[in-house]
Structures are given as structure tokens and as C-alpha cells.
Amino acid sequence: MQPYLSHLFSRLWFRLMGAFVLIISLVILVTVILTRQGTDTQFAHFMVNGQMIRTSRLVQNLAAFYQRQQSWTELDAQLDQVLLEASDGTMNSMFQGMMGMYNNRMQVVDAEGRLVADTEEDTGSPLSAVQRWPIFVDEAEVGSLVVEGAMMGHTMLDGDILLRGVTRAAIVAGSIAGIVALLMAGLLVRQITRPVAGLVQASRNIADGDLTTRVAIRSNDELGELAKTFNQMASSLERQERVRRALIADVAHELRTPLTGIQGTIEAFQDGVFAPTAENFAIIHKEILLLNRLIEDLRTLANADAGTLPLHFAPVDLAALAQQQVAAFQYQAREQQIDLQVTIDHPLTPISGDEERLGQIFINLLDNALRHTPVGGAIQLSLVNATDGVEIRVRDSGAGIPPAALPHIFERFYRVDPARNRETGGSGLGLTITRQLVEGHGGRIRVNSPPPVTTKGSEFCLFLPAVPTEEGL
């Protein structure tokens, strides 16, 4: 694994450094080109009456003029138009001073050196000690452009030397800046790749089954947030693994208990200890019913966890459903000498839901209350109108729930009784299924122990919306 991680780390390092080298090289190249062009521009223009005349364009325009006219006749009269066509725009006197550019005198001379056009009024002999550009037509020199002025005071040789010097200086400066940038990039790449390498190693550990692996959070930036999220994911996986193992152990225990009873009864039949009477067969039947209920509860819970539990929504008469379930439990309540009462607001807010699953909610809550209410106690089922829905309360006068057990009361296979007594604790899935069904209807459930208006017992409160939300569905 270590060679693989080293190879991965090296690839990441080289890719990042390669990207930095490419970017720095492009920046240096662009800087040199722009610097050279900017410097060369100073020698490519001269000023005439505020117009920035591009030398190369003016030479082309003069050659085109000569080619049309086949001579320099009328050039002096059309010189202003020719200059305007070669202009890159105007520049006011303030900017001319800032740029060191001032009006230049320009002349055009023919191939024999005779003056044919001048930007000054007092035309005379050709200028001396000036810069000169030959004008060619069909590879034959037909004249020259002559410019005199402060801006164009350098000879072409001096300009080339200056351009080479500027280019060389830009390359040296860019190279030094590039080396410094590479050193800084190396440090940055190291800061990035170290936590990434740690994340890769931790991911491999988790893939190999070590769910206790965590990564160090070294910063508060995006990488730190990534490390924090990774640790949260690892904690969640570890917690889910603990729940999975506990679930397997609990399911094995719950299945073993009735199966042991069935096995013991059958062996007693085989050994002649029990006679094959209806009473003895009833013992087996009871254990089989427990197995069936446990399996059905597990199937319901698995479907609810997977989000595949079918819920068929339709208008439900919740008041009638509650009275029906209370009537079904009245016999058991009388047997335990428990006063079971129901109160319902009239008219009750109509709701939409799955009538069968809502009935299962009432059954689970009433069965749980009867299991934990002593002889002579009381259970009160209340249905009251609430904002945009109905609130259902099931209050008993039992021993209540210890504060330490309240956060776990809806966990699967959880029993407040540590002895795991089936008579007082049930299968440990009823309240878990109830919560899933309530949330599937877009509602919520909580438990108060003791209830707000008494000093003992427990109260389960759940809210069902009049119209379930899409999330609940």
C-alpha cells in the first residue's frame, strides 16, 4: 500500500508543479512580448498636429498613393488626408508631455532626394540628421519618409539596441520572478498535498475495515473542511457498524428465545414429559405467533429504513379509527384493571394518510402503555386540533421513563427494563416502527416523562399534518 500512496502523492505533486511551471512560463512570455511591443510602439509613432501617426502604415499609404498616381504629383495637397488615414488617434498636449511625445516635422522626398511634401509651411531643402524610411513600389525605391523631432530622435540602430536591452531585462526579471514563484508554488503544493495524502491513507484504512481512522484538521480552509467532513463520515460509518452488529445480536437473541421454547416443548413431547394436549400445543402456537410478529416487525422496519414502505394516502376519519382501536384494547385493559379513556375534539381536523399504518401507530402506543401501566392505573388517549393538523397524546400512569433512557426510547430493540423481559418490554421494535410511520406521514413524535401535568407516568405526543409533505411521502 505504501508504494501505491507514494506513487499517487508523486503524481499529484508533479501535476501541480507542472501546472505552476506552465502558468509562470506563459506569464513571462506574455510579459516579454507586451514589454517589447510597448517599447517598440514608442519608435513606431510620431506626432503631427496632435495625431499619432503610425510609421509603418504611413509608408504603406505613401506607396499606395504613388502606385495610384504613378508620381508624387498632388501629394503635398493631399498630405493631410494621407496622414489622417495613418493615424491611431489624437493625443492632447498634456498627455503628449507625459509621454515625452511632441509634434514632429515630416517630409517626403523622391528617389533623387528632391522634396515633394512637407508638414511645415516653409518648404525648403530636405531635412538632415533625421530618421528615414524608404518607400518601395514593385521592389523599386520611389522615395523616402523623413521625420524630425524629439520623440524620433533615436536612430533605428539605437532603437534596435534599446529593444534588445528591454527584452533582455524583461527575460531576466521574469526568470527571477519565476524562480521565486516556483519556490512559493513548491511550498503551496506541499501544503496541499500533505493533507490530501493523509486523506488518501485514511480512506485506504477505512476501506480495509479500520473505521476508527481519523485525519488531523490542520487548517480552517477548504482542506480543513474536507478533513472535518471526512471525520464525520468515518464517525457515521463507525456508528452504523456498531448499530449493525447490535442489530444482528438483537435479532439473533429475539429469534432464539421463541425457538428455544418451541424446541423445548417438542423435545418434551418426544420424551413423553408433555402429553400432546391442546394446552401444550397452545404453548408452541404462542411462540410461533411471537416469531411471526417479530419477523413482520423486522420487515416493516427494514422497508421503512429503505424508504420502500408502501403508504396509501386517502382521507382518514381519525376519530373513528382511534375509537375503534380503544375498543379493541378495552378487554385487555379491564383484565389489568386499567381505566382506558379517549377524548376527541369535535370537529376534528380532517387528515390524509394510510389508515392501516395509522391504526398500527395506535396499536403500538396503546400496547406500550398497557405494558407499563400497573393494576389500577389509567391511560388517556387524546386527539386535539393543532395548527395545520392533529396532535395525538397517549398518557399513562406507569413508573415513567428514566431520564437517561429518554434519548434511546425510539431505538430498535431498546428496552428500559435491562432484564429484557418480554412481558414488560415487548420485542423492542414497536416504538421504532411508530416513529418511522409517523415520519412517513410527514409528522413528528416525542416523549415526555413525566407528563407536564403529572408527577409520574409517560406521555407520547405525535403530530400528524392535515396534508403530508412531499418529504414525508
C-alpha positions in Angstrom: 0.0 0.0 0.0 2.8 2.4 0.8 4.3 2.3 -2.7 0.9 3.0 -4.1 0.4 6.0 -1.9 3.9 7.3 -2.7 3.2 6.9 -6.4 -0.1 8.7 -6.0 1.5 11.5 -4.0 4.3 11.9 -6.6 1.8 12.1 -9.4 -0.2 14.8 -7.7 2.9 16.8 -6.8 4.3 16.7 -10.4 0.9 17.6 -11.9 0.5 20.6 -9.6 4.1 21.7 -10.1 3.7 21.2 -13.9 0.7 23.4 -13.9 2.5 26.2 -11.9 5.5 26.0 -14.3 3.3 26.3 -17.3 1.4 29.3 -15.9 4.7 31.0 -14.8 6.2 30.4 -18.3 3.2 31.9 -20.0 3.2 34.9 -17.7 6.9 35.5 -18.5 6.3 35.1 -22.2 3.4 37.5 -22.3 5.3 40.0 -20.2 8.3 40.0 -22.6 6.0 40.3 -25.7 4.0 43.1 -24.2 7.1 44.9 -23.0 8.8 44.6 -26.4 5.6 45.7 -28.2 5.1 48.6 -25.8 8.7 49.8 -26.2 8.6 49.2 -30.0 5.5 51.3 -30.1 7.4 54.3 -28.9 9.5 54.1 -32.1 6.6 53.2 -34.4 4.7 56.5 -33.9 5.4 60.2 -34.4 3.2 63.2 -33.7 1.8 65.6 -36.3 -0.7 68.3 -35.1 -1.8 66.0 -32.3 -2.3 63.0 -34.5 -0.4 59.8 -33.5 0.9 58.6 -36.9 2.0 55.0 -37.2 5.2 55.0 -39.3 4.7 51.6 -41.0 1.1 52.4 -42.0 2.1 55.8 -43.4 4.9 54.2 -45.5 2.3 51.8 -46.9 -0.2 54.6 -47.6 2.5 56.7 -49.4 3.5 53.7 -51.5 -0.2 53.1 -52.4 -0.5 56.8 -53.3 2.5 56.7 -55.6 1.2 53.5 -57.2 -2.2 55.1 -57.9 -0.7 58.4 -59.2 2.5 56.9 -60.8 4.2 60.0 -59.4 4.3 62.3 -56.3 2.2 64.9 -58.0 -0.5 66.3 -55.7 0.9 64.6 -52.6 1.5 68.0 -50.9 -2.1 68.9 -51.4 -3.4 65.6 -50.1 -0.8 65.1 -47.4 -3.3 65.9 -44.5 -5.7 63.1 -45.7 -2.8 60.6 -46.1 -1.6 61.4 -42.6 -5.2 61.0 -41.2 -5.5 57.6 -42.7 -2.3 56.5 -41.0 -3.3 58.0 -37.6 -4.0 55.9 -34.5 -6.0 58.8 -33.0 -5.3 62.1 -31.3 -3.5 63.0 -28.1 -3.9 66.2 -26.2 -0.9 68.3 -25.1 -1.0 67.1 -21.5 -0.6 63.5 -22.4 2.0 64.4 -25.1 4.1 65.9 -22.3 3.6 62.9 -20.0 4.6 60.5 -22.8 7.5 62.7 -24.0 5.9 63.0 -27.4 5.8 66.3 -29.2 4.9 67.4 -32.7 7.3 66.2 -35.4 8.2 67.6 -38.8 7.7 65.2 -41.6 8.8 65.3 -45.2 8.5 63.1 -48.3 11.4 63.1 -50.8 11.6 61.4 -54.2 14.1 58.8 -55.3 16.5 61.6 -56.3 16.2 63.3 -52.9 14.0 66.2 -54.1 11.4 67.4 -51.6 7.8 66.6 -52.7 5.8 67.2 -49.4 6.4 68.8 -46.1 4.2 69.2 -42.9 5.6 72.7 -42.4 4.5 75.7 -44.4 8.0 76.9 -45.2 9.1 74.1 -47.5 12.7 74.1 -48.4 15.5 71.6 -48.8 15.2 68.1 -47.3 15.9 67.7 -43.5 19.2 66.4 -42.3 20.1 64.4 -39.1 16.7 62.7 -39.2 15.2 59.2 -39.3 14.5 58.0 -42.8 12.2 55.1 -44.1 12.5 54.1 -47.8 9.3 53.8 -49.8 9.1 50.9 -52.3 6.7 50.2 -55.2 7.2 47.0 -57.1 10.5 46.5 -55.3 11.8 49.8 -56.6 12.6 52.7 -54.3 10.4 55.7 -55.3 11.1 57.9 -52.3 11.6 58.2 -48.5 9.7 59.3 -45.5 11.8 61.7 -43.4 10.8 62.6 -39.8 12.5 65.1 -37.4 11.5 65.6 -33.8 12.3 64.8 -30.1 10.4 61.6 -30.0 12.1 60.2 -33.0 15.5 61.4 -32.1 17.0 57.9 -31.9 18.3 56.2 -35.0 16.9 52.8 -36.0 20.1 51.2 -34.8 19.7 52.8 -31.4 16.1 51.6 -31.3 17.0 48.0 -32.0 19.7 48.1 -29.3 17.2 49.5 -26.8 14.6 46.9 -27.8 17.1 44.1 -27.3 18.1 45.6 -24.0 14.5 45.9 -22.8 13.7 42.4 -24.0 16.8 41.0 -22.2 15.9 42.9 -19.0 12.3 41.6 -19.1 13.6 38.0 -19.6 16.0 38.3 -16.6 13.4 39.9 -14.4 10.8 37.4 -15.4 13.1 34.5 -14.8 14.0 35.7 -11.3 10.3 36.3 -10.6 9.6 32.8 -12.0 12.1 31.1 -9.7 10.7 32.9 -6.7 7.2 31.9 -7.8 8.3 28.3 -8.2 9.7 28.2 -4.7 6.5 29.7 -3.4 4.5 27.2 -5.5 6.5 24.3 -4.1 5.5 25.4 -0.6 1.9 25.8 -1.6 1.9 22.4 -3.3 3.3 20.8 -0.2 0.6 22.4 1.9 -2.0 21.0 -0.4 -0.6 17.5 -0.9 0.2 16.7 2.7 -3.4 16.7 3.9 -4.6 15.1 0.7 -2.0 12.3 1.2 -3.4 11.9 4.8 -6.9 11.7 3.5 -5.9 9.0 0.9 -4.2 7.0 3.6 -7.2 7.3 5.9 -9.5 6.3 3.1 -7.5 3.2 2.5 -7.6 2.3 6.2 -11.4 2.6 6.2 -11.7 0.5 3.0 -9.6 -2.1 4.9 -12.1 -2.1 7.8 -10.5 0.3 10.3 -13.4 2.6 11.0 -11.6 4.3 13.9 -9.3 6.1 11.5 -9.4 9.9 11.7 -7.4 12.7 10.0 -5.9 15.7 11.6 -7.6 19.0 10.9 -4.7 21.4 10.3 -6.5 24.5 8.9 -9.8 26.2 8.6 -9.8 26.4 4.8 -11.4 24.1 2.2 -9.0 21.3 3.0 -9.7 21.7 6.7 -13.5 21.5 5.9 -12.8 18.4 3.8 -10.9 16.7 6.7 -13.8 17.6 9.1 -16.3 16.2 6.7 -14.2 13.0 6.3 -14.1 12.6 10.1 -17.8 13.0 10.3 -18.3 10.4 7.6 -15.9 8.0 9.4 -17.8 8.5 12.7 -21.1 7.9 11.0 -19.7 4.7 9.4 -18.4 3.5 12.7 -21.7 4.2 14.4 -23.6 2.4 11.7 -21.3 -0.6 12.0 -22.0 -0.7 15.8 -25.7 -0.5 15.1 -25.5 -3.2 12.5 -23.6 -5.5 14.9 -26.0 -4.8 17.7 -29.0 -5.4 15.4 -27.6 -8.8 14.3 -27.1 -9.7 18.0 -30.5 -8.5 19.0 -32.3 -10.3 16.1 -30.4 -13.5 17.0 -31.5 -13.1 20.6 -35.1 -12.4 19.8 -35.3 -15.3 17.4 -33.6 -17.7 19.7 -36.0 -17.1 22.6 -39.2 -18.4 20.9 -37.3 -21.0 19.0 -35.8 -22.3 22.3 -39.3 -22.5 23.7 -40.6 -24.4 20.7 -37.7 -26.8 20.7 -38.1 -27.5 24.4 -41.8 -28.2 24.1 -41.3 -30.6 21.1 -38.5 -32.4 23.0 -40.8 -32.7 26.0 -43.3 -34.3 23.6 -40.7 -36.7 22.3 -39.5 -37.7 25.8 -43.1 -38.2 27.0 -42.8 -35.4 29.5 -45.7 -33.5 27.9 -48.8 -35.1 26.6 -49.9 -33.9 23.2 -52.8 -31.9 24.6 -54.4 -28.7 23.2 -52.9 -26.8 26.2 -49.4 -27.9 25.4 -49.8 -27.2 21.6 -51.0 -23.8 22.6 -47.6 -23.1 24.1 -46.0 -23.8 20.7 -48.7 -21.7 18.9 -48.0 -18.8 21.2 -44.2 -18.9 20.4 -44.9 -19.2 16.7 -47.2 -16.1 16.9 -44.3 -14.2 18.6 -42.0 -15.3 15.8 -44.4 -14.1 13.2 -44.9 -10.8 14.8 -41.1 -10.3 15.2 -40.5 -11.2 11.6 -43.3 -8.8 10.4 -41.9 -6.0 12.6 -38.4 -6.5 11.2 -39.8 -6.5 7.6 -41.8 -3.3 8.3 -38.7 -1.6 9.9 -36.4 -2.7 7.0 -38.8 -1.3 4.4 -39.2 2.0 6.4 -35.4 2.4 6.7 -35.0 1.8 3.0 -37.8 4.2 2.1 -39.8 1.4 0.4 -42.6 1.1 2.9 -45.8 1.4 0.9 -48.2 4.1 2.2 -51.5 4.6 0.5 -52.8 8.1 1.3 -56.5 8.8 1.4 -58.8 10.8 3.6 -59.0 9.2 7.1 -61.6 9.5 9.8 -59.0 9.7 12.6 -61.6 10.0 15.4 -63.4 6.8 14.3 -60.1 5.0 13.9 -59.0 5.9 17.4 -62.3 4.8 19.0 -62.1 1.5 17.1 -58.6 0.8 18.5 -59.5 1.8 22.0 -62.5 -0.5 21.9 -60.2 -3.4 20.7 -57.9 -2.8 23.8 -60.8 -2.4 26.4 -60.9 -6.1 27.2 -57.2 -6.2 28.0 -57.5 -3.0 30.0 -60.3 -4.4 32.1 -58.3 -7.6 32.7 -55.4 -5.5 34.0 -57.9 -3.2 35.9 -56.7 -0.2 34.0 -59.0 2.7 33.1 -58.6 3.4 29.4 -60.3 6.6 28.2 -60.4 8.5 24.9 -61.2 12.2 24.3 -61.6 13.8 20.9 -62.0 17.4 19.8 -65.2 17.9 17.7 -65.0 18.6 14.9 -61.5 17.1 14.4 -59.3 18.5 11.6 -59.5 16.1 8.7 -56.2 14.5 7.6 -55.0 12.3 4.8 -52.9 9.2 5.5 -52.6 5.4 5.3 -55.5 4.1 7.5 -53.8 0.7 8.1 -50.5 2.3 9.2 -52.2 4.9 11.3 -54.1 2.1 13.0 -50.7 0.4 13.7 -49.5 3.6 15.3 -52.4 3.5 17.8 -51.9 -0.2 18.4 -48.2 0.2 19.2 -48.7 3.2 21.5 -51.7 1.6 23.4 -49.9 -1.7 23.7 -46.8 0.0 25.1 -48.9 2.0 27.6 -50.7 -1.2 28.8 -47.4 -3.0 29.3 -46.1 -0.2 31.6 -49.2 0.8 33.5 -49.7 -1.1 36.8 -53.0 -2.5 38.1 -55.4 0.3 39.0 -53.7 2.7 36.7 -55.1 4.9 33.9 -54.4 5.5 30.2 -55.7 8.6 28.4 -55.8 8.8 24.6 -56.4 12.4 23.4 -56.9 13.8 19.9 -56.8 17.6 19.7 -56.7 20.0 16.9 -53.4 21.7 16.2 -52.2 24.2 13.6 -52.5 22.5 10.2 -53.0 19.1 11.7 -53.9 16.9 14.7 -52.0 16.1 17.9 -52.3 12.7 19.4 -51.4 12.1 23.0 -51.1 8.8 24.9 -50.6 9.3 28.6 -50.2 6.6 31.2 -49.8 6.5 35.0 -46.9 4.0 35.0 -43.5 4.2 36.5 -42.2 6.6 33.8 -39.0 6.5 31.8 -35.7 7.3 33.4 -34.1 10.5 32.0 -31.0 8.5 30.8 -33.3 6.3 28.7 -35.3 9.1 27.0 -32.8 9.7 24.2 -32.8 6.0 23.3 -36.5 5.2 23.7 -37.1 5.1 19.9 -34.0 2.9 19.1 -34.6 -0.6 17.8 -34.6 -3.4 20.4 -34.2 -0.9 23.2 -35.9 -1.7 26.5 -36.0 0.4 29.6 -36.0 -2.9 31.6 -32.4 -4.2 31.5 -33.6 -7.7 32.1 -35.2 -7.7 28.6 -38.4 -9.1 30.0 -40.7 -9.8 27.0 -43.8 -9.2 29.1 -42.8 -5.6 30.0 -40.5 -4.8 27.1 -42.1 -6.4 24.1 -39.9 -7.0 21.1 -38.3 -3.6 21.3 -39.4 -2.6 17.8 -42.8 -1.1 18.4 -41.7 2.4 19.2 -39.1 2.4 16.4 -41.7 1.4 13.9 -44.1 4.0 15.3 -41.5 6.8 14.7 -40.9 5.6 11.2 -44.6 5.6 10.4 -45.2 9.0 11.9 -42.3 10.5 9.9 -43.5 8.7 6.8 -46.8 10.7 7.2 -44.8 13.9 7.5 -45.3 14.1 11.3 -43.1 14.1 14.4 -43.2 12.3 17.7 -41.7 13.0 21.2 -42.0 11.6 24.7 -42.4 13.4 28.0 -41.7 11.6 31.2 -43.3 12.6 33.5 -46.0 14.4 31.6 -46.3 18.2 32.1 -49.4 18.0 34.3 -48.5 15.0 36.5 -45.6 13.7 38.5 -45.4 10.2 37.2 -46.0 8.1 34.1 -45.2 8.9 30.5 -46.8 10.8 27.6 -46.2 10.1 23.9 -47.1 13.1 21.8 -47.2 13.0 18.0 -48.3 15.4 15.4 -49.9 14.5 12.0 -50.2 17.2 9.4 -53.6 17.6 7.6 -51.8 17.1 4.3 -48.5 15.2 4.3 -45.4 16.9 2.9 -43.5 15.5 -0.1 -40.7 14.8 2.3 -43.0 12.6 4.4 -44.1 10.7 1.4 
